[in-house]
Amino acid sequence: MRRSRFPFIVTGVVLVFFYLPILILVVDSFNASRFGGAWRGFSLKWYARLFHEPAIWEAARNTLFIALLVTLVSLVLGTTSALALHRFANSRLQRGHYTLVYTPLVVPEILMGISMLMAFVAAGVELGMLTIILAHVTFCVSYVALTVLGRLQDFDFTIIEAARDLGASGWTAARRVLLPMLAPGLAAAALIAFTLSVDDFVITFFVAGPGATTLPIRVYSMIKHGATPLINALSTLLLALTFTTVLVSQRLSASGSLKSRTME
Amino acid sequence: MKKQFASRWPLAAVVIAAGILAGQCGGGRKALPVLHLYTWSDYIKPELVSRFEAANGCRVVIDTFDSNEAMYAKLKAGATGYDVITPTSYMVHLMHGQGMLQPLDPGLLPNRRHVDPDYLAVAIDKEMAYSVPYMLTNTGIAYLKSKVGNFEPSWGMFGRADLKGRMVMLNDMRETIGAALKFLGYSLNSTDAGELAKARDVVLGWKANLAKFENEQYKNGIASGEFLLVHGYGGDILQVQAENDDIAFVMPREGGAISCDDLVIARSAREVRLAHAFINFLHDPAVAAENTGFTQFLCPNRDSYPLLDRSIRENPGIFLVPEIKAKCEVLADLGEKNALYVKVWDEIKNGM
């Protein structure tokens, strides 16, 4: 039977549609011209200039600091929340909990940003790094919880029971059996939280305080008033970072699911 | 191996975060007063900031915004902590009306006397009661000298059928309808329905010749020669001119829009004296000249003009001849009358 070429064509078109703009951006970051319209020769000058822009690095440092803390906090909160959701799936309380966890995924960002700003102002919290971290945790927790929940649903809890039968305390079983088996899922969730935090503009813009400018805020402002090739160079570096992260995360989750499958 | 990495990486993250935190807090900085500046990116020469810091024994922290409206929404919702802000004049007017700005103390701003009186004559806050002009730019026409024959410095150029499809106007209702109002000899802040209707018909006539209405890509377009004639901001065009010297920038003889970003002090500012000192510093003629050279926008400081590079001083798109300058206006905040423009702009966008 002859295979239809149609799926290949669709895949090709979709890939081009997704990756061509990114490719153009990467190519333009090596363009000597300040305006991407015409190619004026290969140059690394935008990368060189990038290293002489303290404001960008300050913003990058803020972003990294926030993302790491957010990842840690939301990983702990999200995982415990997923455990509760899984364990007591049928209780009314947990159904309410599930709705709460789910809500930040569907609420428009601008709404979340401005309402959080108003909440912080009403509570008298000074805007700054702390408010950004709190805001990011609010939505990252949901992604972590749902990712971990997904892994828990495949999880065979008889293993834990076996560990308990063999004399492990609840804590030991959780630490020595549950956590290691969940680790790839946790790593994937952490990477999602990290990327979301690094990426976010809308919510961050509203809750950021003086001295807490993050990379996305800086980049948006640069589009209006700065040199766009610098943004291209910066984006290329970020892309490299993101792709590496995604690759690592895929590796981790792939090896995880492989392992659990062989165990069955 | 992989599993080991996976179980240890949270620990690594803690260590890194702690390291960054330590760097953040333990920078060895004394408790200097901090001035918070909220502005567009790359809108002040970094060396000038360092100079101000050294002279006043303070730190300046710069945060950036990307649109007047977003900045306004944020402050309106109650965000505080910013001392000096640089919104565009129409937004300054709106914020002043809402009591979001502090009155300025003239005694703390001796350099006010250097501010260009010609600009103040057309400014919204002529007395500098709550704002001092920072950077201004003209909206005019840029074109490729070698490709556009019989160029005339008039908004009527957009009616030229031989340039059809190779021209772009700004996707900004006030700028584009304003250009048509000027072409017809009216004020670009007109709120007369009859005048606006005529302006709409003019823009509709131009639209037939335009490739599109667009705000950012026109710079690339004219740099590469894809577009031959564009409606654009002087500051932007100056940057493109640095790469392609075939580009000329002119203000049409009918006059056009001047837009200005102003220095203002937020109502909630904590370092009010320092904020005044900063505004005063930026209007020191030598500082203003240096800043103009960096930003490529013009700081309206009269005594800084002789200190500017010849290329800037002799650019007719920046320093307008007096007859044309007299016909230019600042886009004012129209309040409720803005709806008139929205309606006309919709008709233009939807019309053939």
Interface residues (C-beta under 8 A of the other chain):
Chain A: S33 R34 F35 G36 G37 A38 R40 P54 A55 R61 L64 F65 L68 L69 T71 L72 L75 I114 L117 M118 V121 A122 E126 L127 G128 L179 P180 A183 P184 L186 A187 A190 F205 F206 A208 G209 P210 G211 A212 T213 I217 R218 Y220 S221 M222 I223 K224 H225 G226 A227 R251 L252 S255
Chain B: K2 K3 A6 S7 W9 P10 A13 V14 I16 A17 I20 L21 G23 Q24 V34 H36 Y38 W40 S41 D42 Y43 P46 V61 I62 D63 T64 F65 D66 S67 A70 A73 K74 A77 G78 A79 T80 G81 Y82 E216 K219 N220 G221 A223 S224 G225 E226 Q239 V240 A242 E243
